[in-house]
Amino acid sequence: MNDEYVIFKGIVEHSSMNKAAQFLNLSQPALSRKIAKLEEEIGAHLFRRVGKRLELTRIGQLTYEYAIAAEKLHLQFLQTVAEFKETGRSQLTIGASLTTLQSTLPDLIALLRETHPEIDIKAVTGKTHEVVSYVKEHKVDLAVIASKLDDPYVHCTPLFDDHLILAMPRTLMQDEQRYIQLQDLNNMPMILFTKGTWYRLLTDELFEAYQLTPEICMEIDSFEAILRLLHTFRAGALLPKSYLRPQLILDNDLVTCHIPQLDATKRTTSLIHADPSTLDAAVRDCINGIATYYQTKT
């Protein structure tokens, strides 16, 4: 915090240049020079004399309020630094559900490595209910899941909404030479997620609702494997939009097709963690950084 503001705040709170000089261990001329420098910087008088008393001008009052806020912020900064030093934290453990493991976790780790290179990152994966338990039991510092969570013991911050889109080999789309509609999935060769996974449940509900019967070529859990096998089977797949980044589509020579009905397959990816007051300063800083990053993206 700037010395001039500390001195100015001291004068206001002691209601006297002389008392403030004694408290701050400065001579009165030195005190006067500091205030003159501050007034020159601001471009306005901060005090006016009423008899023997000093009174704040309107700008002086605003400056005093600023000095209080600046001191508070400075103390918070020092406290945070002290917490970092005290904990000596060098490792962050992130939990990820099986869904977010492939779609969201890689970007999240890349973000944290860029913003917090001093922290070693460890990842733990599991089913959503398992990851939530890890958070409650403080086995992980924070976690990312593909759903919203209403639990009084876990803080949940929605990051972004996601939905399924159709991906298929570019050559297959050229053969089709037409616009893909939802009904075109009927009898289409497709690679689906394994039964019991959330995405498989979602696609099965979709197929049932619209009475679709695709030709199932393979069932597998790995997003990467699905992409690699699309050309082999000349098939399509329903994958989360967040996973199908432009470079990934280009590298695998794929096309994506927007089918309006697939917008209804929306799911929210969220960040979860324990009560912030129970977390280290480094963890709180990471949580704030992640939330800010995704807020600016939307």
C-alpha positions in Angstrom: 0.0 0.0 0.0 1.4 3.4 -1.0 3.0 5.3 2.0 1.2 8.5 1.2 -2.2 6.8 1.6 -1.1 5.2 4.9 -0.1 8.7 6.2 -3.2 10.3 4.9 -5.4 7.7 6.7 -3.4 8.2 9.9 -4.1 11.9 9.8 -7.8 11.4 9.3 -8.1 8.9 12.1 -6.1 11.0 14.6 -7.8 14.2 13.6 -4.5 16.0 13.9 -1.3 16.4 12.0 0.7 16.6 15.2 -0.8 13.4 16.7 -0.5 11.6 13.4 3.2 12.6 13.1 3.9 11.2 16.6 2.0 8.0 15.8 3.8 7.5 12.5 7.2 8.6 13.9 7.6 11.3 11.3 8.3 15.0 11.7 5.4 17.3 10.9 7.2 18.9 7.9 7.8 15.4 6.5 4.1 14.6 7.0 3.1 17.8 5.2 5.3 17.0 2.3 3.8 13.6 1.9 0.2 15.0 1.9 1.3 17.7 -0.6 2.7 15.0 -2.9 -0.6 13.0 -2.6 -2.7 16.1 -3.4 -0.5 16.8 -6.4 -0.9 13.2 -7.6 -4.7 13.3 -7.2 -5.0 16.9 -8.4 -7.2 18.2 -5.6 -7.1 19.3 -1.9 -7.9 16.7 0.6 -8.3 18.9 3.7 -9.7 22.3 4.5 -9.0 24.1 7.8 -11.9 25.2 9.9 -10.3 27.2 12.7 -7.8 24.8 14.3 -9.5 21.7 12.9 -8.9 19.8 9.7 -11.9 18.7 7.8 -12.0 16.4 4.8 -13.1 17.8 1.4 -15.4 15.6 -0.6 -12.5 14.3 -2.6 -10.7 13.8 0.7 -13.6 11.6 1.9 -13.4 9.5 -1.3 -9.7 9.2 -0.8 -10.1 8.0 2.8 -12.6 5.4 1.7 -10.2 4.2 -1.0 -7.4 4.1 1.6 -9.5 1.9 3.9 -10.3 -0.5 1.0 -6.7 -0.6 -0.2 -5.5 -1.4 3.3 -8.1 -4.2 3.6 -7.0 -5.7 0.2 -3.4 -5.5 1.2 -4.0 -7.4 4.4 -5.9 -10.0 2.5 -3.0 -10.4 0.2 -0.5 -10.8 3.0 -2.8 -13.4 4.7 -3.0 -15.4 1.4 0.7 -15.3 1.0 1.2 -16.4 4.6 -1.2 -19.3 4.0 0.7 -20.4 0.9 4.0 -20.3 3.0 2.4 -22.2 5.9 0.9 -25.0 3.9 3.9 -25.4 1.6 1.4 -26.9 -0.9 2.9 -28.3 -4.0 0.3 -30.8 -5.1 -3.4 -30.5 -6.2 -5.6 -33.6 -6.6 -8.4 -33.4 -9.1 -11.3 -35.8 -9.3 -13.0 -36.5 -12.6 -16.1 -38.6 -13.5 -15.6 -41.1 -16.3 -17.5 -38.8 -18.7 -15.4 -35.7 -18.0 -12.1 -37.7 -17.9 -12.0 -37.6 -21.7 -13.9 -34.5 -22.5 -13.0 -31.8 -19.9 -10.1 -33.0 -17.7 -7.4 -32.5 -20.3 -8.3 -28.9 -20.9 -8.6 -28.3 -17.1 -5.1 -29.7 -16.4 -3.6 -27.7 -19.3 -5.2 -24.5 -17.8 -3.9 -25.2 -14.3 -0.4 -26.0 -15.6 -0.4 -22.7 -17.4 -1.7 -20.6 -14.5 -0.1 -22.5 -11.6 3.2 -24.1 -12.9 4.4 -24.4 -9.3 1.7 -27.0 -8.4 2.0 -30.7 -9.2 -1.3 -32.0 -10.4 -2.7 -35.5 -9.7 -5.9 -36.9 -11.1 -8.3 -39.5 -9.7 -11.2 -40.9 -11.7 -14.4 -42.8 -10.9 -18.1 -42.9 -11.4 -19.9 -39.6 -10.5 -21.1 -40.8 -7.1 -17.6 -42.0 -6.2 -16.1 -38.7 -7.2 -18.6 -36.8 -5.0 -17.6 -39.0 -2.1 -14.0 -38.2 -2.7 -14.8 -34.5 -2.4 -16.7 -35.0 0.8 -14.0 -37.1 2.3 -11.3 -34.6 1.2 -9.6 -37.3 -0.9 -9.5 -34.8 -3.8 -9.3 -31.0 -3.6 -11.8 -30.4 -6.3 -13.6 -32.4 -9.0 -15.3 -32.0 -12.4 -18.5 -34.0 -13.1 -21.0 -34.0 -16.0 -24.0 -32.9 -14.0 -25.3 -30.3 -11.6 -25.3 -31.3 -7.9 -27.7 -30.3 -5.2 -25.9 -31.4 -2.0 -25.6 -29.3 1.2 -22.1 -30.7 1.8 -20.6 -30.0 -1.6 -20.3 -26.6 -3.4 -21.2 -26.9 -7.1 -20.3 -24.3 -9.8 -21.7 -25.0 -13.3 -19.0 -24.5 -15.9 -20.7 -25.0 -19.3 -23.6 -26.8 -21.0 -22.9 -29.6 -23.4 -24.9 -31.8 -25.8 -24.3 -34.7 -28.3 -23.6 -34.1 -32.0 -23.2 -36.5 -34.8 -19.7 -37.1 -36.1 -18.9 -39.2 -39.2 -16.1 -39.7 -41.7 -15.8 -36.9 -44.3 -15.9 -39.5 -47.1 -19.1 -40.9 -45.9 -20.7 -37.5 -45.9 -19.5 -37.0 -49.5 -21.2 -40.3 -50.4 -24.4 -39.2 -48.8 -24.4 -35.8 -50.5 -27.4 -34.6 -48.5 -28.4 -33.0 -45.3 -28.5 -35.4 -42.3 -31.7 -35.5 -40.3 -32.5 -37.4 -37.1 -34.4 -40.0 -39.0 -31.3 -40.8 -41.1 -29.8 -42.4 -38.0 -32.3 -45.2 -38.5 -30.3 -48.2 -40.0 -27.1 -46.0 -40.0 -23.9 -47.9 -39.1 -22.9 -46.5 -35.7 -20.4 -46.9 -32.9 -22.1 -46.5 -29.5 -20.9 -46.2 -25.9 -21.0 -49.3 -23.8 -24.3 -50.2 -22.1 -24.6 -48.7 -18.6 -22.6 -45.5 -19.4 -24.4 -42.2 -19.2 -24.0 -41.4 -22.8 -25.3 -44.8 -23.8 -28.4 -44.3 -21.6 -28.9 -40.9 -23.3 -28.6 -42.3 -26.8 -30.9 -45.2 -26.0 -33.5 -42.8 -24.7 -33.2 -40.8 -27.9 -33.5 -43.8 -30.2 -36.5 -45.0 -28.2 -38.2 -41.6 -28.3 -37.9 -41.3 -32.1 -38.2 -45.1 -32.8 -34.7 -45.3 -34.4 -32.8 -48.6 -34.9 -29.2 -47.9 -35.9 -26.9 -50.6 -37.1 -24.6 -51.0 -34.1 -21.1 -51.9 -35.3 -19.3 -51.7 -32.0 -19.8 -50.7 -28.3 -16.8 -49.0 -26.6 -16.1 -46.4 -23.9 -13.1 -44.6 -25.3 -13.8 -41.4 -27.2 -10.4 -41.7 -28.9 -11.0 -45.2 -30.0 -14.4 -44.3 -31.4 -12.9 -41.6 -33.5 -10.2 -43.9 -34.9 -12.8 -46.6 -35.7 -15.3 -44.4 -37.6 -13.4 -44.7 -40.9 -12.8 -48.4 -40.4 -16.5 -49.1 -40.0 -17.7 -46.2 -42.2 -19.9 -45.3 -39.3 -21.2 -42.4 -37.3 -21.1 -41.7 -33.6 -22.9 -39.4 -31.2 -20.2 -37.6 -29.1 -20.3 -34.6 -26.8 -19.8 -31.3 -28.5 -17.1 -30.2 -26.0 -14.9 -33.1 -27.0 -15.1 -32.6 -30.7 -12.7 -29.7 -31.0 -12.0 -28.3 -34.5 -8.4 -29.6 -34.6 -9.6 -33.1 -33.5 -12.2 -33.1 -36.3 -9.6 -32.0 -38.8 -6.9 -34.5 -37.7 -9.4 -37.4 -38.0 -10.9 -36.2 -41.3 -14.4 -36.0 -39.8 -17.4 -33.8 -40.3 -20.0 -32.9 -37.6 -23.7 -32.6 -38.3 -26.0 -30.4 -36.3 -29.3 -32.1 -35.8 -31.7 -29.8 -33.9 -33.2 -32.7 -31.8 -29.8 -33.4 -30.3 -29.8 -30.0 -28.6 -32.2 -31.7 -26.1 -29.4 -34.0 -24.9 -28.0 -31.1 -22.9 -26.0 -31.8 -19.8 -24.1 -29.4 -17.5 -20.5 -29.9 -16.6 -19.8 -28.6 -13.1 -16.9 -28.0 -10.7 -17.4 -29.4 -7.2 -15.5 -28.9 -4.0 -15.9 -28.8 -0.2 -16.6 -25.7 1.9 -14.0 -23.1 0.7 -13.1 -22.2 4.3 -11.8 -25.8 4.8 -9.5 -25.6 1.7 -6.0 -24.3 1.3 -5.4 -20.9 -0.3 -3.8 -22.5 -3.3 -6.9 -24.7 -3.9 -9.3 -21.7 -3.5 -7.1 -19.8 -6.0 -7.4 -22.7 -8.5 -11.1 -22.9 -8.1 -11.6 -19.2 -8.7 -9.3 -19.4 -11.8 -11.3 -22.2 -13.3 -14.6 -20.6 -12.7 -13.4 -17.3 -14.2 -11.9 -19.0 -17.3 -15.2 -20.8 -18.1 -17.3 -17.7 -17.4 -15.3 -15.7 -19.9 -15.7 -18.4 -22.5 -19.5 -18.4 -22.4 
